[in-house]
Amino acid sequence: MEATVAERGQITLPKAVRDALGLTKGTILKVELDGGRIILRKDVSEALRKVRGRFRLVDGHASTDDALRASRGRAPGDPVEP
Protein backbone atom coordinates (compact mmCIF):
# COMPACT_ATOMS: atom_id res chain seq x y z
CA MET A 1 0.00 0.00 0.00
CA GLU A 2 1.08 3.54 -0.63
CA ALA A 3 0.10 7.01 0.53
CA THR A 4 1.17 10.28 -1.07
CA VAL A 5 2.13 13.36 0.91
CA ALA A 6 -0.09 16.27 -0.20
CA GLU A 7 0.94 19.91 -0.60
CA ARG A 8 0.11 20.76 3.03
CA GLY A 9 2.00 17.71 4.39
CA GLN A 10 -1.12 15.58 4.84
CA ILE A 11 -1.48 11.94 3.87
CA THR A 12 -4.57 9.81 3.42
CA LEU A 13 -4.34 6.37 4.97
CA PRO A 14 -5.72 3.64 2.72
CA LYS A 15 -9.30 2.62 3.56
CA ALA A 16 -8.22 -0.95 4.34
CA VAL A 17 -5.85 0.37 7.03
CA ARG A 18 -8.49 2.71 8.50
CA ASP A 19 -11.06 -0.08 8.59
CA ALA A 20 -8.67 -2.64 10.10
CA LEU A 21 -7.73 -0.26 12.93
CA GLY A 22 -11.17 1.24 13.45
CA LEU A 23 -9.93 4.74 12.59
CA THR A 24 -12.69 7.29 12.15
CA LYS A 25 -12.85 11.06 11.79
CA GLY A 26 -11.24 12.63 14.86
CA THR A 27 -9.24 9.55 15.91
CA ILE A 28 -5.95 10.71 17.47
CA LEU A 29 -2.78 9.00 16.28
CA LYS A 30 0.53 9.13 18.14
CA VAL A 31 3.44 9.77 15.74
CA GLU A 32 6.88 8.34 16.52
CA LEU A 33 10.13 8.28 14.59
CA ASP A 34 12.29 5.17 14.60
CA GLY A 35 15.37 5.85 12.53
CA GLY A 36 13.98 6.31 9.02
CA ARG A 37 10.54 4.92 9.85
CA ILE A 38 7.36 6.67 10.93
CA ILE A 39 5.26 4.75 13.44
CA LEU A 40 1.60 5.68 13.91
CA ARG A 41 -0.16 4.39 17.02
CA LYS A 42 -3.82 4.74 17.82
CA ASP A 43 -4.27 6.78 21.01
CA VAL A 44 -6.48 4.72 23.33
CA SER A 45 -6.23 6.96 26.39
CA GLU A 46 -9.56 8.70 25.65
CA ALA A 47 -11.33 5.35 25.21
CA LEU A 48 -9.90 4.14 28.53
CA ARG A 49 -11.02 7.35 30.25
CA LYS A 50 -14.57 6.78 29.03
CA VAL A 51 -14.84 3.27 30.51
CA ARG A 52 -12.88 3.85 33.71
CA GLY A 53 -15.08 3.17 36.72
CA ARG A 54 -17.92 1.56 34.74
CA PHE A 55 -17.11 -2.02 35.69
CA ARG A 56 -17.49 -3.59 39.09
CA LEU A 57 -15.60 -6.51 40.54
CA VAL A 58 -17.72 -9.60 41.12
CA ASP A 59 -17.95 -11.72 44.26
CA GLY A 60 -17.37 -8.74 46.57
CA HIS A 61 -13.63 -8.35 45.88
CA ALA A 62 -12.28 -5.05 47.17
CA SER A 63 -9.60 -4.70 44.47
CA THR A 64 -8.36 -6.20 41.25
CA ASP A 65 -5.45 -7.75 43.17
CA ASP A 66 -7.92 -9.51 45.51
CA ALA A 67 -9.82 -10.87 42.50
CA LEU A 68 -6.57 -12.11 40.93
CA ARG A 69 -5.51 -13.79 44.17
CA ALA A 70 -8.89 -15.55 44.34
CA SER A 71 -8.66 -16.81 40.75
CA ARG A 72 -4.88 -17.33 40.30
CA GLY A 73 -3.58 -17.65 43.84
CA ARG A 74 -1.43 -14.52 43.50
CA ALA A 75 -1.47 -11.02 42.08
CA PRO A 76 1.21 -9.03 40.24
CA GLY A 77 3.85 -7.93 42.72
CA ASP A 78 3.13 -10.71 45.20
CA PRO A 79 6.24 -12.65 46.21
CA VAL A 80 6.69 -15.93 44.40
CA GLU A 81 6.74 -18.84 46.80
CA PRO A 82 9.15 -21.68 45.96
DRENPA-3360 file (N, C-alpha, C; in nm, 2 decimals, always signed):
BEGIN
1 = MEATVAER = +0.08/-0.12/+0.00/+0.00/+0.00/+0.00/+0.09/+0.12/+0.00 ~ +0.04/+0.23/-0.06/+0.11/+0.35/-0.06/+0.02/+0.47/-0.02 ~ +0.08/+0.58/+0.02/+0.01/+0.70/+0.05/+0.10/+0.81/+0.00 ~ +0.04/+0.92/-0.05/+0.12/+1.03/-0.11/+0.10/+1.15/-0.01 ~ +0.21/+1.22/+0.01/+0.21/+1.34/+0.09/+0.16/+1.45/+0.01 ~ +0.05/+1.52/+0.05/-0.01/+1.63/-0.02/+0.07/+1.76/+0.00 ~ +0.03/+1.86/-0.06/+0.09/+1.99/-0.06/+0.11/+2.04/+0.08 ~ +0.01/+2.02/+0.17/+0.01/+2.08/+0.30/+0.07/+1.98/+0.40;
9 = GQITLPKA = +0.13/+1.87/+0.35/+0.20/+1.77/+0.44/+0.11/+1.66/+0.49 ~ -0.01/+1.66/+0.44/-0.11/+1.56/+0.48/-0.10/+1.43/+0.40 ~ -0.14/+1.32/+0.46/-0.15/+1.19/+0.39/-0.29/+1.13/+0.41 ~ -0.33/+1.05/+0.32/-0.46/+0.98/+0.34/-0.42/+0.83/+0.36 ~ -0.46/+0.78/+0.47/-0.43/+0.64/+0.50/-0.53/+0.55/+0.41 ~ -0.48/+0.45/+0.35/-0.57/+0.36/+0.27/-0.69/+0.31/+0.35 ~ -0.81/+0.30/+0.29/-0.93/+0.26/+0.36/-0.91/+0.13/+0.43 ~ -0.84/+0.04/+0.37/-0.82/-0.10/+0.43/-0.75/-0.08/+0.57;
17 = VRDALGLT = -0.66/+0.01/+0.58/-0.59/+0.04/+0.70/-0.68/+0.10/+0.80 ~ -0.75/+0.20/+0.76/-0.85/+0.27/+0.85/-0.95/+0.17/+0.90 ~ -1.01/+0.09/+0.82/-1.11/-0.01/+0.86/-1.05/-0.11/+0.96 ~ -0.93/-0.16/+0.93/-0.87/-0.26/+1.01/-0.84/-0.21/+1.15 ~ -0.81/-0.08/+1.16/-0.77/-0.03/+1.29/-0.89/+0.05/+1.36 ~ -1.00/+0.06/+1.29/-1.12/+0.12/+1.34/-1.10/+0.27/+1.35 ~ -1.02/+0.33/+1.26/-0.99/+0.47/+1.26/-1.11/+0.55/+1.20 ~ -1.16/+0.65/+1.27/-1.27/+0.73/+1.22/-1.23/+0.88/+1.23;
25 = KGTILKVE = -1.31/+0.96/+1.17/-1.28/+1.11/+1.18/-1.26/+1.15/+1.32 ~ -1.15/+1.22/+1.35/-1.12/+1.26/+1.49/-1.04/+1.17/+1.57 ~ -1.01/+1.05/+1.52/-0.92/+0.96/+1.59/-0.78/+1.02/+1.60 ~ -0.73/+1.01/+1.72/-0.60/+1.07/+1.75/-0.49/+0.96/+1.73 ~ -0.39/+0.99/+1.65/-0.28/+0.90/+1.63/-0.15/+0.96/+1.69 ~ -0.08/+0.87/+1.76/+0.05/+0.91/+1.81/+0.16/+0.89/+1.70 ~ +0.24/+0.99/+1.68/+0.34/+0.98/+1.57/+0.48/+0.96/+1.64 ~ +0.55/+0.86/+1.60/+0.69/+0.83/+1.65/+0.78/+0.81/+1.54;
33 = LDGGRIIL = +0.91/+0.85/+1.56/+1.01/+0.83/+1.46/+1.10/+0.72/+1.51 ~ +1.14/+0.63/+1.43/+1.23/+0.52/+1.46/+1.33/+0.51/+1.35 ~ +1.44/+0.58/+1.36/+1.54/+0.58/+1.25/+1.47/+0.65/+1.13 ~ +1.46/+0.58/+1.02/+1.40/+0.63/+0.90/+1.25/+0.59/+0.89 ~ +1.19/+0.54/+0.99/+1.05/+0.49/+0.99/+0.96/+0.58/+1.06 ~ +0.84/+0.60/+1.02/+0.74/+0.67/+1.09/+0.64/+0.56/+1.15 ~ +0.62/+0.57/+1.28/+0.53/+0.48/+1.34/+0.40/+0.55/+1.39 ~ +0.29/+0.51/+1.35/+0.16/+0.57/+1.39/+0.09/+0.47/+1.49;
41 = RKDVSEAL = +0.05/+0.52/+1.60/-0.02/+0.44/+1.70/-0.15/+0.51/+1.74 ~ -0.25/+0.42/+1.74/-0.38/+0.47/+1.78/-0.38/+0.51/+1.93 ~ -0.42/+0.63/+1.96/-0.43/+0.68/+2.10/-0.55/+0.62/+2.17 ~ -0.53/+0.54/+2.27/-0.65/+0.47/+2.33/-0.68/+0.53/+2.47 ~ -0.60/+0.64/+2.51/-0.62/+0.70/+2.64/-0.76/+0.75/+2.66 ~ -0.82/+0.81/+2.55/-0.96/+0.87/+2.56/-1.06/+0.76/+2.58 ~ -1.04/+0.65/+2.51/-1.13/+0.53/+2.52/-1.13/+0.48/+2.66 ~ -1.01/+0.47/+2.72/-0.99/+0.41/+2.85/-1.05/+0.51/+2.96;
49 = RKVRGRFR = -1.04/+0.64/+2.93/-1.10/+0.73/+3.03/-1.25/+0.72/+3.03 ~ -1.31/+0.69/+2.91/-1.46/+0.68/+2.90/-1.51/+0.56/+2.98 ~ -1.43/+0.45/+2.99/-1.48/+0.33/+3.05/-1.44/+0.31/+3.19 ~ -1.34/+0.40/+3.24/-1.29/+0.39/+3.37/-1.40/+0.40/+3.47 ~ -1.41/+0.31/+3.57/-1.51/+0.32/+3.67/-1.64/+0.26/+3.64 ~ -1.66/+0.21/+3.52/-1.79/+0.16/+3.47/-1.81/+0.01/+3.51 ~ -1.70/-0.06/+3.54/-1.71/-0.20/+3.57/-1.69/-0.23/+3.72 ~ -1.76/-0.32/+3.77/-1.75/-0.36/+3.91/-1.69/-0.50/+3.92;
57 = LVDGHAST = -1.62/-0.52/+4.03/-1.56/-0.65/+4.05/-1.67/-0.74/+4.11 ~ -1.67/-0.87/+4.06/-1.77/-0.96/+4.11/-1.73/-1.03/+4.24 ~ -1.82/-1.09/+4.31/-1.79/-1.17/+4.43/-1.74/-1.09/+4.54 ~ -1.77/-0.96/+4.54/-1.74/-0.87/+4.66/-1.59/-0.85/+4.68 ~ -1.51/-0.86/+4.57/-1.36/-0.83/+4.59/-1.34/-0.68/+4.60 ~ -1.25/-0.65/+4.69/-1.23/-0.51/+4.72/-1.14/-0.44/+4.61 ~ -1.05/-0.52/+4.55/-0.96/-0.47/+4.45/-0.93/-0.57/+4.34 ~ -0.87/-0.53/+4.23/-0.84/-0.62/+4.12/-0.74/-0.72/+4.18;
65 = DDALRASR = -0.64/-0.68/+4.26/-0.55/-0.77/+4.32/-0.61/-0.88/+4.40 ~ -0.72/-0.85/+4.48/-0.79/-0.95/+4.55/-0.86/-1.05/+4.46 ~ -0.92/-1.00/+4.35/-0.98/-1.09/+4.25/-0.88/-1.18/+4.19 ~ -0.76/-1.13/+4.15/-0.66/-1.21/+4.09/-0.61/-1.32/+4.19 ~ -0.59/-1.28/+4.32/-0.55/-1.38/+4.42/-0.65/-1.49/+4.43 ~ -0.78/-1.45/+4.42/-0.89/-1.56/+4.43/-0.89/-1.65/+4.31 ~ -0.86/-1.60/+4.19/-0.87/-1.68/+4.08/-0.73/-1.75/+4.04 ~ -0.62/-1.68/+4.07/-0.49/-1.73/+4.03/-0.40/-1.78/+4.15;
73 = GRAPGDPV = -0.44/-1.73/+4.27/-0.36/-1.76/+4.38/-0.26/-1.66/+4.42 ~ -0.23/-1.56/+4.32/-0.14/-1.45/+4.35/-0.17/-1.34/+4.26 ~ -0.13/-1.22/+4.29/-0.15/-1.10/+4.21/-0.01/-1.05/+4.17 ~ -0.01/-0.96/+4.06/+0.12/-0.90/+4.02/+0.19/-0.83/+4.14 ~ +0.31/-0.86/+4.16/+0.38/-0.79/+4.27/+0.39/-0.88/+4.40 ~ +0.31/-0.98/+4.40/+0.31/-1.07/+4.52/+0.44/-1.15/+4.51 ~ +0.50/-1.18/+4.63/+0.62/-1.26/+4.62/+0.59/-1.40/+4.57 ~ +0.69/-1.46/+4.49/+0.67/-1.59/+4.44/+0.72/-1.69/+4.54;
81 = EP = +0.63/-1.78/+4.58/+0.67/-1.88/+4.68/+0.74/-2.00/+4.61 ~ +0.85/-2.05/+4.66/+0.91/-2.17/+4.60/+0.84/-2.30/+4.61;
% end
